[in-house]
């Protein structure tokens, strides 16, 4: 996992089993930088309070509190590979 700043927005890129995923790189709860968290399959865990997000959908799957979570889902982005370079469908 690694975050990049694109047009002033932090975007997390992760490789899971050879497939790339992209979503917002900052936790919507505690503003944690997600590339400093833990990646377990398709789940990214925030390093601050442990909120967990699904890379494929950006949905909160576990939060620091019991449901209903007081955390917003994160935006995801389509990722492609062309000539060994990543492309990102990003529209601010």
Order of alpha helices (4+ residues) and beta strands (2+ residues): beta-beta-beta-beta-beta-beta-beta-beta-beta
